[in-house]
């Protein structure tokens, strides 16, 4: 049963049928997903924020899809063209888990997936950056449905994919998320301006990363945007002077604990994460790669913190307090 189901799964990549009725069903499923996001502020704000990007860049595109974008003439032919142009064994990874001996699993995988066509398709390299010259330094207000005030400051930074063992972006994120004395949250909270501070790295490609500082505001914070942005930039100037060794030591300990108690690789989520990691980590680091840290690359941390400045940032303020009549409307969600 295990191998027969995987054999059918392999055929999706070897000889997909793309039946008309299945295509229509999937189109409706995509439309249903889109409708679920219409009243979700996370999706609404994310899509509106893309208006700040260079509009010729893929990051600026509508990233969900609906019937309006997908119900096009001769969609089946377009799907087949996309399959033939993009689906190739040299761009794919596979993780399979079973109780059978390793040699039996290997034989089965070779037999079932060996016919996936290898068209020797090159990787898509996004060499351009989503923040264009005219977009940098832009400030946007976004009307939300929920009564939360969120200030987001985004910085465009170099990718760290080829130096993942140093965790430069992750260390910066840990430093900004630190809630102890002297941390960014502590400074803003003590001033009565912030409820929480959370940083994130999304997305990160082989060419660039977008580093985001999200600050959930108090009422006083909502009326003190310039002060908060200035505080964030001053904090990054302090980071340029160097970070204390204890930050690195704490982060290394947390990573080790996270690895030791991480979700089992036998779960669907665990296997999904593993196959994603195969694209970025060396074979010996696939399991431990997201958690490993060899040493702090202090020079690179200082280099990145210097890039977190007013000339390399986008700022959005999302709130339900804004008057819609004075604002433009985003085309997909009407934000």
Secondary structure, 3 states (H helix, E strand, C coil): CHHHHHHHHHHHHHCCCCCHHHHHHHHHHHHHHHHHHCCCHHHHHHHHHHHHCCCCCHHHCCCCCCHHHHCCCCHHHHHHHHHHHHCCHHHCCCCCCCCCCHHHHHHHHHHHHCCCCCCCCCCCCCCCCCCCCCCCCCEEEEECCCCCCEEEEEEEEECCHHHHHHCHHHHHHHHHHCCCCCCHHHHHHHCCCEEEEEEEEEEECCCEEEEEEEEEECHHHHCCHHHHHHHHHHHHHHHHCCCCHHHHHHHHHHHHHHHHCCCCCCCHHHHHHHHHHCCCCCHHHCCCCCCCCCCCCHHHHHHHHHHCCHHHEEEEEEECCCCHHHCCCCCCCCC
